[in-house]
Amino acid sequence: MKLEKYFAVLLVICMLSYFMMVNLSMVAVADDISDHQFDIVRRHAMIYDLKNSFLMQKELIEYICSLTNFEYDDSEFLVNECKNKNIDPFIVLGVIKRESDFNPVAQGAAGERGLGQLMENTAKPVAENLGYVYDPDKLFETRYNLKLTITQIAYLVELYNNDIHKALTAYNRGQIGLIEYMENNNNGNSAVSDYSNMVLKFAYEYEESFVHESTEKKS
């Protein structure tokens, strides 16, 4: 009799274990399905974001082409360089507008050359730090000048802890010139200058124009 009770209890334990295993398996399968569905949704969202990012970048490149008359590849180079240096491309466009009016062969009376109107005492060390061979005539080449100009702007922005007025005024006057300007400025030792204000005005106008054009295309 005791033996029969023992087998009965053992049978109940086995059945309970079986049902628990089945239940756990079903939960695991449900979790796997849920995780899989989440991964699909997340992947689709990522693809959507990448697609939107790609389309936005393409629109920006096309906008720069129409604004500057640069070739598409040169405009794409500008955008990619700004992205790599974490610099607002509209700031760069503002600088180039102010310096050369987007004329790659512009030359100033003091020897400034190209789009960013770079002087040799700026262009040569920047080129050498990049591992480039410095050639003053290459400053008239669009991509060469863009590379040096964007690198110099990025350097100054970082140097002055993202103070854009200091960076732009230093780009225009040099770093020593910025110190002298701030010492002689009657507005509380401010780095704000006519130059920095003009560049930011252009940058703001270009960004507003780009956003407006992008919105119109989507409506």
Secondary structure, DSSP 8 states (H G I E B T S, - for coil): -HHHHHHHHHHHHHHHHHHHHHHHHHHHHHHHHHHHHHHHHHHHHHHHHHHHHHHHHHHHHHHHHHHH---HHHHHHHHHHHHHHT--HHHHHHHHHHHHTT-TT-B-TTS-BTTTTB-HHHHHHHHHHTT----GGGGGSHHHHHHHHHHHHHHHHHHTTT-HHHHHHHHHH-HHHHHHHHHH-TTTS----HHHHHHHHHHHHHHHHHHHHHHHHH-
